[in-house]
């Protein structure tokens, strides 16, 4: 299939101060890709190609014939992924940009003008490429995100089971904390096999269930209608099928993690035993991740208060063990959308709120910050201090920002986490608090006397 030339009239944009003279712009869609190159490179500088693999490869060859070395395109859905892979495989440097950063001027709303506008902005150096991890990390990320989708689908079928039980007025899902646990599944299996005696069904409960057998018996008396039993059976089969798929994802993730090269040095100390090891929670990765992550990163990130193995694994799946593409910790925290988005006009600050983000590391660090509420560490004191002064939302953002900077330092230097670094800051904070109390006591006509606290 031959490429098609565009029938729309296009105006050549003036190039002033070119930074990327060999730049091209792509407007990617589901069925067509519109490409613009500099006007002096071809008699038809704007062309369209179908999204079949052969046509995309022909497009890449045409760009090489035109002397193009760098291509800019927006990250449109998932349509950009095959285009990106083919261009990268052909040796072209691809600048994947955020669509929010290339807002077109009024009147520029056509595929032809969009690709020309991208080509112009890229040629004058006004576009900044988004972070894109290595191919090995992208494969791990794709499987992990697919696993998260499977968990959401399994949860939807759990809700369907709740609905079917409610329609039959079986209140067992209100008595048990988890209907998909050992007791809940055993009772549902017995119901689907034809058991209707509530006393027999209540006897299937696990010994760890806190509800009494009498309460469970009363919750299993209902109207067993055929249509609701059918939907209950269908939902249970779907739930178990998704659980099997999640287990297969765990096995595939384990293989990908083993393929990563090690960053361990010969003189590094062995990994310390993890304190307070908890039982695996539902839908938690059934992998021995901590030792593998220590091998890949060269340092133990779980030593940082609030950082769990799952948070550590999220860093691997979204970033990889190397974060050298970020020149500094401020650049890293800015990418995570944990820095103030300063908007100022006429020497007046319009807004300093952080940008909204669906970044999974951002979410993981915010959850880690919330877990510090009862921590006795310096980070826990930092979070509680900000929470009392600024409120929970701002305290979570500031603590997540602090955690991100600590993780960046540990990963880049491969040094162990040292809690004593915060000792000076804690001492200064204590002195400030003491001065504040003395000032308040003096204002009320009292005086503070220091006393030595006897150890217990």
VOMAR-944449 format. One record per residue (C-alpha): residue number from 1; x, y, z; chain. Coordinates in pm, 1 decimal. Example, Ala and Ser with C-alpha at 12.3 -4.5 7.8 and 13.67 -1.06 7.14 Angstrom:
% VOMAR-944449
{1,{1230.0,-450.0,780.0},'A'}
{2,{1367.0,-106.0,714.0},'A'}
This chain:
% VOMAR-944449
{1,{0.0,0.0,0.0},'A'}
{2,{147.6,332.3,-105.9},'A'}
{3,{168.7,630.5,116.6},'A'}
{4,{-83.5,904.5,51.6},'A'}
{5,{-9.9,1269.9,8.1},'A'}
{6,{-231.4,1511.2,196.0},'A'}
{7,{-489.4,1705.9,6.5},'A'}
{8,{-510.3,1986.9,260.7},'A'}
{9,{-316.3,2304.2,199.5},'A'}
{10,{-27.9,2349.7,438.6},'A'}
{11,{164.4,2666.6,510.2},'A'}
{12,{538.7,2650.5,557.4},'A'}
{13,{632.2,2780.9,899.7},'A'}
{14,{934.5,3011.3,928.5},'A'}
{15,{1229.6,2849.4,1101.6},'A'}
{16,{1418.1,3092.7,1321.2},'A'}
{17,{1723.8,2978.9,1516.0},'A'}
{18,{1704.4,2608.2,1437.7},'A'}
{19,{1824.6,2374.6,1711.6},'A'}
{20,{1719.6,2049.3,1545.7},'A'}
{21,{1752.2,2106.4,1167.6},'A'}
{22,{1691.6,1736.3,1095.0},'A'}
{23,{1363.1,1719.9,1284.9},'A'}
{24,{1030.1,1570.5,1184.8},'A'}
{25,{685.7,1580.1,1343.3},'A'}
{26,{432.4,1296.9,1367.3},'A'}
{27,{61.9,1308.6,1441.6},'A'}
{28,{-29.2,952.7,1542.6},'A'}
{29,{-379.4,814.4,1515.8},'A'}
{30,{-545.3,475.9,1524.3},'A'}
{31,{-542.9,430.3,1143.5},'A'}
{32,{-323.1,705.8,1003.4},'A'}
{33,{8.5,866.8,1086.5},'A'}
{34,{73.0,1212.7,944.2},'A'}
{35,{439.3,1305.6,902.8},'A'}
{36,{595.9,1645.1,836.9},'A'}
{37,{960.2,1705.4,741.7},'A'}
{38,{1137.5,2033.2,655.8},'A'}
{39,{1009.5,2179.0,328.6},'A'}
{40,{1348.1,2154.2,156.7},'A'}
{41,{1386.4,1778.7,214.4},'A'}
{42,{1116.8,1649.8,-21.7},'A'}
{43,{875.4,1770.0,-285.8},'A'}
{44,{593.1,1645.9,-63.8},'A'}
{45,{706.6,1741.2,288.3},'A'}
{46,{379.6,1626.1,450.8},'A'}
{47,{262.7,1269.4,397.0},'A'}
{48,{25.4,1021.2,558.1},'A'}
{49,{89.0,653.0,618.0},'A'}
{50,{-134.5,371.1,731.2},'A'}
{51,{-59.6,213.0,1066.9},'A'}
{52,{16.1,-132.4,926.9},'A'}
{53,{366.6,-252.2,1009.3},'A'}
{54,{482.6,-244.5,645.3},'A'}
{55,{364.4,113.6,602.7},'A'}
{56,{529.0,223.3,928.1},'A'}
{57,{858.1,72.3,816.2},'A'}
{58,{820.4,248.8,481.0},'A'}
{59,{760.7,571.9,672.6},'A'}
{60,{1080.6,521.8,872.3},'A'}
{61,{1278.5,457.0,552.1},'A'}
{62,{1137.0,774.5,397.9},'A'}
{63,{1243.3,976.0,701.8},'A'}
{64,{1594.8,837.6,672.3},'A'}
{65,{1603.0,927.3,302.1},'A'}
{66,{1507.9,1283.4,396.6},'A'}
{67,{1804.1,1302.2,636.2},'A'}
{68,{1587.0,1304.4,949.7},'A'}
{69,{1762.8,1211.7,1274.2},'A'}
{70,{1507.1,1318.4,1536.4},'A'}
{71,{1129.0,1274.6,1543.7},'A'}
{72,{874.4,1433.8,1778.1},'A'}
{73,{532.0,1287.0,1847.0},'A'}
{74,{265.6,1299.8,2115.8},'A'}
{75,{194.7,1008.2,2348.6},'A'}
{76,{-154.2,937.8,2212.2},'A'}
{77,{-315.5,649.9,2403.4},'A'}
{78,{-127.7,331.7,2314.4},'A'}
{79,{-112.4,409.6,1943.0},'A'}
{80,{232.9,561.1,1972.7},'A'}
{81,{395.8,241.0,2103.7},'A'}
{82,{438.9,48.2,1773.0},'A'}
{83,{542.2,368.1,1595.4},'A'}
{84,{799.7,440.6,1865.9},'A'}
{85,{941.4,87.4,1851.9},'A'}
{86,{983.6,88.7,1473.1},'A'}
{87,{1143.7,434.1,1462.4},'A'}
{88,{1378.9,346.8,1746.7},'A'}
{89,{1475.4,20.4,1579.6},'A'}
{90,{1559.0,212.5,1261.0},'A'}
{91,{1805.2,429.3,1454.7},'A'}
{92,{1597.1,747.4,1480.3},'A'}
{93,{1590.8,946.0,1802.4},'A'}
{94,{1228.4,979.1,1914.9},'A'}
{95,{1113.4,1267.0,2133.9},'A'}
{96,{793.6,1153.9,2304.2},'A'}
{97,{619.3,1464.8,2433.5},'A'}
{98,{325.6,1528.0,2663.2},'A'}
{99,{22.9,1650.3,2468.0},'A'}
{100,{-38.3,1911.2,2738.7},'A'}
{101,{297.2,2072.7,2657.8},'A'}
{102,{227.9,2125.3,2285.8},'A'}
{103,{-105.5,2300.6,2294.9},'A'}
{104,{-161.7,2433.5,1946.1},'A'}
{105,{-245.6,2793.9,1875.0},'A'}
{106,{-608.8,2875.7,1785.0},'A'}
{107,{-710.3,2753.0,1441.4},'A'}
{108,{-455.7,2469.7,1423.0},'A'}
{109,{-682.5,2170.2,1445.8},'A'}
{110,{-614.6,1927.6,1168.6},'A'}
{111,{-384.3,1628.3,1139.5},'A'}
{112,{-168.2,1802.7,881.2},'A'}
{113,{-124.1,2119.1,1082.4},'A'}
{114,{-63.4,1922.7,1403.9},'A'}
{115,{231.7,1731.5,1258.0},'A'}
{116,{369.6,2053.6,1104.6},'A'}
{117,{338.1,2230.1,1438.9},'A'}
{118,{521.4,1948.6,1615.9},'A'}
{119,{796.3,1958.1,1353.3},'A'}
{120,{835.4,2333.7,1393.8},'A'}
{121,{845.2,2326.0,1774.0},'A'}
{122,{1095.5,2041.3,1770.8},'A'}
{123,{1320.5,2211.3,1516.8},'A'}
{124,{1352.2,2524.9,1731.5},'A'}
{125,{1411.7,2326.7,2050.4},'A'}
{126,{1083.5,2399.8,2230.4},'A'}
{127,{991.3,2038.5,2302.3},'A'}
{128,{1111.5,1831.2,2594.5},'A'}
{129,{1093.8,1455.6,2573.2},'A'}
{130,{918.5,1254.2,2841.2},'A'}
{131,{1101.3,994.7,3046.9},'A'}
{132,{1097.3,654.7,2879.2},'A'}
{133,{1257.7,357.1,3056.1},'A'}
{134,{1465.4,85.8,2896.2},'A'}
{135,{1305.0,-195.5,2700.2},'A'}
{136,{1360.3,-449.2,2978.9},'A'}
{137,{1185.8,-222.7,3228.6},'A'}
{138,{900.0,-153.3,2985.3},'A'}
{139,{833.0,-526.9,2956.9},'A'}
{140,{823.3,-562.2,3336.2},'A'}
{141,{599.7,-256.2,3365.2},'A'}
{142,{352.9,-389.1,3106.9},'A'}
{143,{306.6,-717.1,3294.5},'A'}
{144,{273.2,-544.1,3631.8},'A'}
{145,{9.8,-304.1,3500.7},'A'}
{146,{-174.0,-594.0,3339.9},'A'}
{147,{-168.3,-769.1,3677.0},'A'}
{148,{-324.8,-463.2,3839.6},'A'}
{149,{-601.7,-474.4,3578.1},'A'}
{150,{-665.3,-840.8,3655.8},'A'}
{151,{-701.1,-757.0,4025.7},'A'}
{152,{-960.4,-491.4,3941.6},'A'}
{153,{-1154.3,-739.0,3726.7},'A'}
{154,{-1143.4,-1000.9,4001.8},'A'}
{155,{-1276.2,-740.1,4246.8},'A'}
{156,{-1566.3,-666.4,4009.4},'A'}
{157,{-1667.6,-1033.0,4013.2},'A'}
{158,{-1646.2,-1033.2,4391.9},'A'}
{159,{-1899.7,-751.8,4388.1},'A'}
{160,{-2119.4,-962.6,4160.0},'A'}
{161,{-2110.0,-1241.2,4421.2},'A'}
{162,{-2212.5,-990.2,4688.1},'A'}
{163,{-2503.8,-879.7,4471.0},'A'}
{164,{-2625.3,-1235.4,4410.7},'A'}
{165,{-2607.3,-1317.7,4782.8},'A'}
{166,{-2795.8,-999.4,4872.0},'A'}
{167,{-3070.1,-1077.1,4619.7},'A'}
{168,{-3116.5,-1415.5,4789.5},'A'}
{169,{-3103.5,-1240.8,5132.3},'A'}
{170,{-2799.0,-1442.6,5237.1},'A'}
{171,{-2611.4,-1206.2,5469.5},'A'}
{172,{-2294.3,-1410.9,5500.7},'A'}
{173,{-2088.1,-1145.4,5319.0},'A'}
{174,{-2186.3,-900.5,5595.6},'A'}
{175,{-2078.0,-1139.7,5869.0},'A'}
{176,{-1745.8,-1249.8,5718.8},'A'}
{177,{-1482.7,-984.9,5657.9},'A'}
{178,{-1388.2,-1141.0,5323.3},'A'}
{179,{-1627.8,-1355.7,5122.5},'A'}
{180,{-1335.3,-1481.8,4909.7},'A'}
{181,{-1152.2,-1617.6,5214.1},'A'}
{182,{-1131.7,-1979.5,5327.0},'A'}
{183,{-1469.2,-1982.0,5505.3},'A'}
{184,{-1657.2,-1779.8,5243.2},'A'}
{185,{-1545.0,-1988.4,4946.1},'A'}
{186,{-1613.8,-2314.0,5130.6},'A'}
{187,{-1971.3,-2204.9,5205.3},'A'}
{188,{-2036.6,-2077.1,4851.7},'A'}
{189,{-1904.3,-2402.4,4703.0},'A'}
{190,{-2138.0,-2601.6,4929.8},'A'}
{191,{-2434.0,-2382.0,4834.1},'A'}
{192,{-2364.7,-2428.9,4462.3},'A'}
{193,{-2345.2,-2808.1,4515.9},'A'}
{194,{-2696.6,-2804.6,4659.8},'A'}
{195,{-2649.0,-2772.4,5035.5},'A'}
{196,{-2925.5,-2565.7,5195.4},'A'}
{197,{-2904.4,-2656.6,5564.9},'A'}
{198,{-2773.1,-2343.6,5743.2},'A'}
{199,{-2638.8,-2551.0,6033.3},'A'}
{200,{-2425.1,-2760.7,5798.3},'A'}
{201,{-2308.3,-2452.3,5611.4},'A'}
{202,{-2217.3,-2273.1,5935.4},'A'}
{203,{-2004.7,-2570.6,6035.4},'A'}
{204,{-1772.3,-2496.1,5740.2},'A'}
{205,{-1641.8,-2178.7,5901.2},'A'}
{206,{-1272.3,-2155.2,5982.3},'A'}
{207,{-1164.5,-2148.7,6346.3},'A'}
{208,{-1020.9,-1797.8,6304.2},'A'}
{209,{-1362.7,-1645.4,6226.5},'A'}
{210,{-1468.2,-1421.9,6514.9},'A'}
{211,{-1842.2,-1437.1,6444.3},'A'}
{212,{-2028.8,-1706.6,6635.7},'A'}
{213,{-2170.0,-2012.8,6466.0},'A'}
{214,{-2522.6,-1898.3,6553.6},'A'}
{215,{-2479.9,-1563.4,6376.6},'A'}
{216,{-2337.4,-1738.8,6071.5},'A'}
{217,{-2628.2,-1983.2,6072.1},'A'}
{218,{-2882.8,-1698.3,6073.7},'A'}
{219,{-2700.4,-1525.7,5786.5},'A'}
{220,{-2731.4,-1838.9,5570.1},'A'}
{221,{-3111.1,-1851.3,5576.7},'A'}
{222,{-3250.4,-1703.3,5256.5},'A'}
{223,{-3443.4,-1747.6,4932.7},'A'}
{224,{-3231.8,-1968.0,4707.2},'A'}
{225,{-3353.7,-1864.1,4363.6},'A'}
{226,{-3225.8,-2040.4,4055.2},'A'}
{227,{-3131.9,-1730.0,3854.4},'A'}
{228,{-2927.8,-1582.9,4139.5},'A'}
{229,{-2752.0,-1913.7,4202.2},'A'}
{230,{-2659.3,-1916.3,3834.4},'A'}
{231,{-2504.8,-1566.4,3850.0},'A'}
{232,{-2328.8,-1659.0,4174.8},'A'}
{233,{-2174.2,-1964.3,4008.2},'A'}
{234,{-2067.1,-1764.2,3703.2},'A'}
{235,{-1908.8,-1492.9,3917.0},'A'}
{236,{-1722.4,-1747.4,4129.5},'A'}
{237,{-1578.9,-1918.9,3820.3},'A'}
{238,{-1467.5,-1585.4,3677.8},'A'}
{239,{-1309.0,-1485.7,4009.2},'A'}
{240,{-1108.1,-1807.2,4028.1},'A'}
{241,{-1004.4,-1773.5,3664.6},'A'}
{242,{-864.4,-1426.7,3730.6},'A'}
{243,{-684.0,-1555.7,4038.5},'A'}
{244,{-515.6,-1817.7,3819.6},'A'}
{245,{-415.1,-1546.7,3571.0},'A'}
{246,{-270.1,-1335.4,3853.6},'A'}
{247,{-61.1,-1633.9,3967.4},'A'}
{248,{67.7,-1675.9,3610.7},'A'}
{249,{164.2,-1306.2,3607.5},'A'}
{250,{360.4,-1356.3,3930.2},'A'}
{251,{556.4,-1640.5,3772.7},'A'}
{252,{629.6,-1432.6,3462.2},'A'}
{253,{740.4,-1136.3,3674.9},'A'}
{254,{981.8,-1361.3,3863.7},'A'}
{255,{1147.0,-1461.5,3535.8},'A'}
{256,{1184.0,-1100.0,3422.6},'A'}
{257,{1334.9,-992.0,3755.0},'A'}
{258,{1598.7,-1266.1,3736.4},'A'}
{259,{1710.9,-1139.3,3393.1},'A'}
{260,{1820.8,-800.2,3532.1},'A'}
{261,{2195.5,-762.4,3588.6},'A'}
{262,{2323.1,-737.9,3943.5},'A'}
{263,{2465.7,-416.5,4090.2},'A'}
{264,{2613.0,-582.4,4395.5},'A'}
{265,{2979.3,-530.2,4480.7},'A'}
{266,{3189.6,-806.3,4625.0},'A'}
{267,{3250.9,-617.2,4951.8},'A'}
{268,{2887.8,-525.5,5018.0},'A'}
{269,{2735.6,-664.3,5340.8},'A'}
{270,{2461.8,-927.9,5313.2},'A'}
{271,{2100.3,-826.8,5337.2},'A'}
{272,{1974.6,-797.7,5693.7},'A'}
{273,{1670.5,-995.8,5796.7},'A'}
{274,{1344.4,-809.1,5746.1},'A'}
{275,{1185.4,-715.0,6080.3},'A'}
{276,{816.8,-781.2,6152.5},'A'}
{277,{759.7,-1010.3,5856.4},'A'}
{278,{384.7,-1023.9,5796.2},'A'}
{279,{179.6,-1294.2,5636.4},'A'}
{280,{113.6,-1243.7,5261.9},'A'}
{281,{-197.2,-1037.0,5210.0},'A'}
{282,{-459.1,-1107.4,4946.1},'A'}
{283,{-341.1,-1018.9,4592.1},'A'}
{284,{10.5,-953.3,4723.4},'A'}
{285,{296.5,-1067.2,4503.6},'A'}
{286,{390.1,-1424.0,4593.6},'A'}
{287,{757.8,-1364.4,4523.5},'A'}
{288,{1072.8,-1339.2,4731.0},'A'}
{289,{1135.0,-986.0,4611.7},'A'}
{290,{1347.8,-831.8,4882.8},'A'}
{291,{1666.5,-1027.5,4811.3},'A'}
{292,{1623.9,-983.2,4435.1},'A'}
{293,{1566.2,-608.9,4467.2},'A'}
{294,{1872.2,-578.6,4690.5},'A'}
{295,{2073.4,-751.8,4417.7},'A'}
{296,{1943.3,-513.4,4150.7},'A'}
{297,{1969.5,-183.9,4340.8},'A'}
{298,{2276.2,-256.5,4552.7},'A'}
{299,{2114.7,-110.1,4865.8},'A'}
{300,{1825.1,-193.9,5097.1},'A'}
{301,{1549.4,62.3,5047.9},'A'}
{302,{1320.0,-103.5,5303.3},'A'}
{303,{1549.6,39.5,5573.2},'A'}
{304,{1384.0,376.0,5501.6},'A'}
{305,{1080.2,417.6,5730.4},'A'}
{306,{756.4,379.1,5537.2},'A'}
{307,{912.5,205.1,5235.5},'A'}
{308,{786.7,-150.1,5191.8},'A'}
{309,{897.6,-418.8,4949.3},'A'}
{310,{597.3,-341.4,4728.9},'A'}
{311,{695.2,27.1,4710.6},'A'}
{312,{1047.4,-82.3,4623.2},'A'}
{313,{915.1,-311.2,4348.5},'A'}
{314,{702.8,-25.5,4210.1},'A'}
{315,{1023.9,173.2,4163.5},'A'}
{316,{1169.9,-116.2,3965.9},'A'}
{317,{867.9,-164.7,3740.6},'A'}
{318,{824.0,206.5,3663.3},'A'}
{319,{1185.7,327.8,3660.3},'A'}
{320,{1424.6,37.7,3667.2},'A'}
{321,{1731.2,-0.5,3888.7},'A'}
{322,{1908.5,289.5,3714.4},'A'}
{323,{1773.4,643.9,3748.1},'A'}
{324,{2071.2,821.1,3596.0},'A'}
{325,{1849.0,983.8,3334.7},'A'}
{326,{1749.1,1231.4,3604.1},'A'}
{327,{2041.3,1469.1,3664.1},'A'}
{328,{1944.5,1553.3,4021.8},'A'}
{329,{1692.6,1481.9,4293.0},'A'}
{330,{1495.7,1805.1,4215.8},'A'}
{331,{1452.9,1682.0,3857.3},'A'}
{332,{1338.6,1343.9,3987.5},'A'}
{333,{1084.0,1492.2,4229.6},'A'}
{334,{960.2,1728.4,3958.3},'A'}
{335,{895.1,1429.4,3731.2},'A'}
{336,{700.8,1271.7,4016.9},'A'}
{337,{484.5,1588.0,4043.5},'A'}
{338,{581.3,1632.9,4408.4},'A'}
{339,{713.7,1987.9,4363.7},'A'}
{340,{511.8,2312.7,4367.7},'A'}
{341,{386.8,2411.9,4023.7},'A'}
{342,{463.3,2779.8,4054.9},'A'}
{343,{245.4,3008.1,3843.2},'A'}
{344,{335.2,3376.2,3864.6},'A'}
{345,{224.6,3674.5,3663.1},'A'}
{346,{299.5,4040.3,3720.5},'A'}
{347,{500.1,3961.8,4037.0},'A'}
{348,{189.0,3796.9,4174.7},'A'}
{349,{179.8,3428.9,4267.0},'A'}
{350,{-129.6,3276.7,4110.3},'A'}
{351,{-85.2,2921.9,4234.4},'A'}
{352,{175.0,2691.0,4388.3},'A'}
{353,{-25.0,2369.5,4394.3},'A'}
{354,{143.2,2053.1,4279.4},'A'}
{355,{38.1,1913.5,3944.7},'A'}
{356,{-206.8,1625.5,3938.6},'A'}
{357,{-45.4,1303.5,3833.9},'A'}
{358,{-129.5,937.7,3776.4},'A'}
{359,{233.0,844.4,3831.8},'A'}
{360,{236.3,513.0,4018.9},'A'}
{361,{553.0,599.4,4209.6},'A'}
{362,{387.7,921.9,4321.5},'A'}
{363,{93.9,721.9,4457.8},'A'}
{364,{321.4,464.8,4624.3},'A'}
{365,{524.6,734.4,4800.6},'A'}
{366,{209.6,909.5,4922.8},'A'}
{367,{87.8,582.6,5072.5},'A'}
{368,{431.3,536.1,5232.7},'A'}
{369,{408.9,887.4,5379.1},'A'}
{370,{71.7,810.8,5538.5},'A'}
{371,{211.6,501.3,5710.2},'A'}
{372,{458.6,722.9,5900.2},'A'}
{373,{183.3,862.4,6122.7},'A'}
{374,{272.1,625.3,6410.5},'A'}
{375,{640.9,583.5,6327.8},'A'}
{376,{898.6,662.9,6598.1},'A'}
{377,{1157.8,763.1,6336.7},'A'}
{378,{1266.4,1111.3,6239.0},'A'}
{379,{1055.3,1090.4,5926.7},'A'}
{380,{754.1,1004.9,6141.8},'A'}
{381,{814.5,1312.2,6357.1},'A'}
{382,{855.8,1521.1,6041.8},'A'}
{383,{521.4,1401.7,5906.0},'A'}
{384,{334.2,1458.9,6234.3},'A'}
{385,{484.5,1805.4,6271.4},'A'}
{386,{371.4,1910.9,5923.1},'A'}
{387,{34.2,1745.7,5967.4},'A'}
{388,{-34.4,1951.2,6280.5},'A'}
{389,{74.0,2271.6,6113.9},'A'}
{390,{-42.5,2238.0,5752.0},'A'}
{391,{-297.4,1958.2,5749.7},'A'}
{392,{-283.0,1602.9,5618.7},'A'}
{393,{-281.8,1665.3,5238.3},'A'}
{394,{13.4,1903.6,5241.0},'A'}
{395,{198.4,1692.5,5498.1},'A'}
{396,{161.0,1383.6,5279.9},'A'}
{397,{294.2,1567.7,4974.5},'A'}
{398,{591.5,1714.9,5162.5},'A'}
{399,{679.7,1380.6,5323.8},'A'}
{400,{649.4,1198.0,4990.8},'A'}
{401,{884.8,1459.5,4842.9},'A'}
{402,{1133.4,1397.1,5122.0},'A'}
{403,{1111.2,1019.3,5071.0},'A'}
{404,{1172.7,1062.6,4697.6},'A'}
{405,{1490.1,1262.2,4760.5},'A'}
{406,{1614.8,1003.4,5010.8},'A'}
{407,{1550.0,719.3,4765.8},'A'}
{408,{1724.4,907.6,4484.9},'A'}
{409,{2033.2,952.6,4701.3},'A'}
{410,{2038.5,588.7,4812.4},'A'}
{411,{1994.4,451.5,4460.4},'A'}
{412,{2254.3,675.6,4297.0},'A'}
{413,{2517.1,632.4,4569.3},'A'}
{414,{2422.5,276.3,4675.2},'A'}
{415,{2479.6,372.4,5036.2},'A'}
{416,{2279.2,223.6,5326.5},'A'}
{417,{2016.8,434.7,5496.8},'A'}
{418,{2154.8,614.1,5803.9},'A'}
{419,{1900.7,742.1,6055.7},'A'}
{420,{2169.2,938.0,6244.5},'A'}
{421,{2182.6,1191.9,5959.0},'A'}
{422,{1856.5,1336.9,6090.8},'A'}
{423,{1984.3,1361.3,6449.9},'A'}
{424,{2100.8,1721.8,6406.1},'A'}
{425,{1768.1,1824.6,6253.7},'A'}
{426,{1583.0,1659.5,6541.4},'A'}
{427,{1801.0,1838.9,6793.6},'A'}
{428,{1738.2,2176.2,6629.4},'A'}
{429,{1365.3,2109.1,6620.5},'A'}
{430,{1369.0,2020.3,6989.2},'A'}
{431,{1550.8,2345.7,7069.6},'A'}
{432,{1293.6,2546.1,6872.3},'A'}
{433,{1012.5,2369.9,7053.3},'A'}
{434,{1175.8,2441.2,7388.4},'A'}
{435,{1213.3,2812.5,7306.5},'A'}
{436,{847.7,2823.9,7204.9},'A'}
{437,{736.6,2664.3,7532.8},'A'}
{438,{951.6,2902.8,7740.0},'A'}
{439,{807.4,3198.7,7555.3},'A'}
{440,{452.1,3077.7,7614.8},'A'}
{441,{519.0,3008.6,7983.1},'A'}
{442,{675.4,3352.6,8028.9},'A'}
{443,{372.6,3518.1,7870.2},'A'}
{444,{148.9,3339.9,8123.8},'A'}
{445,{371.2,3426.8,8421.1},'A'}
{446,{534.4,3087.0,8461.4},'A'}
{447,{888.9,2964.8,8427.5},'A'}
{448,{1012.6,2627.4,8300.0},'A'}
{449,{1266.2,2424.6,8496.5},'A'}
{450,{1456.5,2145.1,8327.6},'A'}
{451,{1448.2,1813.5,8513.6},'A'}
{452,{1633.4,1493.5,8439.8},'A'}
{453,{1403.8,1213.1,8334.2},'A'}
{454,{1483.3,891.5,8518.9},'A'}
{455,{1505.5,589.3,8290.1},'A'}
{456,{1228.5,335.3,8335.9},'A'}
